[in-house]
Amino acid sequence: MGTEKPITAVVIDDHPAILAGVEAWLAAAHPPIQVVATGTTIKTAWIPPGDSAQVVVLDLRLSTERSLSYGDLRRLVNAGRQVIVYTMLEDERVALNCLDLGAVTFLTKTEGKEHLVAATIAAAEHRPYMPPALAGAIAANARSDQPRLSSREQEVLAEWFQSESKQMVAERIGITVRTVNTYLDRVRIKYANVGRPAPTKAALVARAIQDGLIEADEL
């Protein structure tokens, strides 16, 4: 695993049984994931000790909110937080909206312990994670307005999806980090130019899977 310090998480959900269950699952993971705070409102993620957690596990529909918590998700992402949306909702549009807003991944509660633990580790390492429900949502939403990427751009993109850092990509391909950034910037510009912006790594993963540039099981 790429992180040297213990992974820390804060869990936001309005069901006490879910909070207790998630905390137990993460604590039993290998290596253990420390849940530093749990709460029923988003405030828990913004105050100590929740504000220091590497990963935020967020239920998108809290009983305290009248609608889906897209605004809370956006604010967390804008603050640089790594957010896993963890929800009972199984809606393709909601899943893709969450990725567009910058969530690391979209995980349904029916997908269980294995996927939540794996997603939390991936989020802490700034890697994408593709659980079955999200892969299905992306595949069902295949797009025809695919930008034309060069073979080198596709190669850099695929390597980046499977690496923990751009430095690793540079070393594996034999180019500089600046060149890696240049290729990724070009890809983002091309997607923006066809009306499909991908500002985050998770969103770019979704675009690449939609367009058949990479398979979900390659991540």
C-alpha positions in Angstrom: 0.0 0.0 0.0 1.2 3.5 -0.8 0.4 5.3 2.4 2.8 5.0 5.3 0.6 6.4 8.0 -2.7 4.7 9.1 -5.6 5.6 6.8 -8.2 7.8 8.5 -11.8 8.3 7.6 -14.9 10.1 8.7 -18.3 8.6 8.1 -21.5 10.6 7.5 -24.8 8.7 7.6 -28.1 9.2 9.4 -28.5 5.5 10.4 -26.7 4.5 13.6 -26.5 0.9 12.4 -24.8 1.9 9.2 -22.3 4.1 11.1 -21.5 1.2 13.5 -21.2 -1.3 10.8 -19.0 0.8 8.5 -16.7 1.6 11.5 -16.4 -2.1 12.3 -15.7 -3.0 8.7 -12.9 -0.4 8.3 -11.4 -1.3 11.7 -11.2 -4.9 10.7 -9.5 -4.2 7.3 -5.9 -5.1 6.5 -4.3 -2.7 7.3 -6.9 -1.3 9.7 -8.6 2.0 8.7 -9.2 4.3 11.6 -12.6 6.0 11.7 -11.8 9.2 13.6 -15.4 10.5 13.6 -18.9 9.5 12.7 -22.0 11.7 12.5 -25.4 12.2 11.1 -24.8 15.6 9.5 -22.1 17.0 7.2 -20.8 19.2 10.0 -18.9 16.2 11.4 -16.6 16.3 8.4 -15.7 20.0 9.0 -14.9 20.0 12.7 -12.1 18.2 14.6 -11.3 15.4 14.4 -13.4 14.7 11.3 -11.8 17.6 9.4 -8.4 15.8 9.5 -9.7 12.5 8.0 -8.1 11.5 4.7 -11.4 10.0 3.4 -15.0 11.1 3.7 -17.6 8.4 3.4 -20.8 10.3 2.6 -24.4 9.2 2.4 -25.8 11.4 -0.3 -29.4 11.4 1.2 -29.5 12.5 4.8 -32.8 12.8 6.7 -31.7 16.3 7.7 -31.7 17.4 4.0 -34.6 17.9 1.7 -32.7 16.8 -1.4 -29.6 15.0 -2.4 -26.4 16.5 -0.8 -24.8 17.6 -4.0 -23.8 20.9 -2.5 -22.1 19.2 0.4 -20.2 16.9 -2.0 -19.1 19.9 -4.1 -17.8 21.8 -1.1 -15.9 18.9 0.2 -14.3 18.2 -3.2 -13.5 21.9 -3.6 -11.7 21.8 -0.2 -9.5 19.0 -1.5 -11.2 16.1 0.4 -11.4 12.6 -1.0 -15.1 11.6 -0.9 -16.7 8.3 -1.4 -20.4 8.6 -2.0 -22.0 5.6 -0.1 -25.7 5.4 -0.7 -28.8 3.2 -1.1 -29.5 5.0 -4.3 -29.0 2.9 -7.5 -29.4 5.6 -10.1 -27.1 6.0 -13.1 -27.6 9.7 -13.4 -26.9 10.3 -9.7 -23.7 8.1 -10.0 -22.4 10.1 -12.9 -23.3 13.4 -11.4 -21.3 12.5 -8.3 -18.3 11.7 -10.5 -18.7 14.9 -12.4 -18.7 16.8 -9.0 -15.4 15.1 -8.1 -16.3 12.1 -5.9 -13.6 9.4 -5.9 -16.3 6.8 -6.5 -20.0 6.0 -6.1 -20.7 3.0 -4.0 -24.1 1.4 -3.2 -24.7 0.0 0.2 -25.7 -3.3 -1.3 -22.1 -3.8 -2.6 -20.9 -4.6 0.9 -17.7 -4.6 3.0 -15.2 -5.7 0.4 -15.9 -2.8 -2.0 -16.1 -0.2 0.8 -12.7 -1.2 2.2 -11.1 -1.3 -1.2 -12.6 2.1 -2.1 -11.4 3.7 1.1 -7.8 2.5 0.5 -7.9 3.7 -3.1 -9.3 7.1 -2.0 -6.5 7.5 0.6 -4.0 6.7 -2.2 -5.7 9.1 -4.6 -6.5 6.2 -7.0 -9.8 5.7 -8.8 -12.0 2.7 -7.8 -14.7 1.2 -9.9 -17.3 -1.0 -8.1 -19.8 -3.0 -10.1 -22.7 -0.6 -9.9 -20.7 2.4 -11.0 -19.1 0.4 -13.9 -22.7 -0.6 -15.0 -23.9 3.0 -14.8 -21.0 4.2 -16.9 -21.4 1.5 -19.5 -25.1 2.2 -19.8 -24.3 5.8 -20.5 -22.0 5.2 -23.4 -21.4 8.4 -25.4 -20.9 9.0 -29.1 -19.2 12.4 -28.8 -15.8 10.9 -28.2 -12.8 13.2 -28.6 -9.9 11.9 -30.8 -7.0 11.1 -28.6 -3.6 10.3 -29.9 -2.0 6.8 -29.1 0.4 8.5 -26.7 -2.4 10.4 -24.9 -4.2 7.1 -24.5 -1.1 5.4 -23.2 -0.4 8.1 -20.6 -4.1 8.1 -19.6 -4.1 4.3 -19.0 -0.9 4.4 -17.1 -2.1 7.2 -14.9 -5.3 5.4 -14.0 -3.2 2.4 -12.8 -0.6 4.4 -10.9 -0.5 6.2 -7.6 1.3 9.3 -8.9 2.3 11.1 -12.1 5.9 10.5 -11.1 5.3 6.7 -11.4 3.8 7.3 -14.8 6.8 9.3 -16.0 9.2 6.6 -14.8 7.2 3.7 -16.4 6.9 5.4 -19.8 10.3 7.2 -19.8 9.1 10.8 -19.9 9.1 13.8 -17.5 6.3 14.6 -15.1 5.9 17.9 -17.0 5.2 15.9 -20.1 2.7 13.7 -18.3 0.9 16.8 -17.2 0.9 18.1 -20.7 -0.7 15.0 -22.1 -3.3 14.9 -19.4 -4.1 18.6 -19.9 -4.6 18.0 -23.7 -7.0 15.1 -22.9 -9.0 17.3 -20.6 -9.1 20.1 -23.1 -10.3 17.7 -25.8 -13.1 16.4 -23.5 -14.1 20.0 -22.6 -14.2 20.9 -26.3 -16.9 18.2 -26.9 -18.9 19.3 -23.9 -17.8 16.6 -21.6 -15.5 18.2 -19.0 -13.5 15.9 -16.8 -11.9 18.1 -14.1 -11.0 15.2 -11.7 -9.3 11.8 -12.1 -12.5 10.0 -11.2 -14.5 11.9 -13.9 -11.8 11.2 -16.4 -11.9 7.5 -15.6 -15.6 7.6 -16.2 -15.2 9.2 -19.6 -12.5 6.8 -20.6 -14.6 3.8 -19.7 -17.6 5.2 -21.5 -15.5 5.6 -24.6 -13.9 2.2 -24.5 -10.4 3.5 -23.8 -10.0 1.3 -20.7 -12.0 -1.5 -19.1 -13.3 -1.3 -15.6 -11.5 -4.5 -14.6 -8.1 -2.9 -15.6 -8.3 -0.5 -12.7 
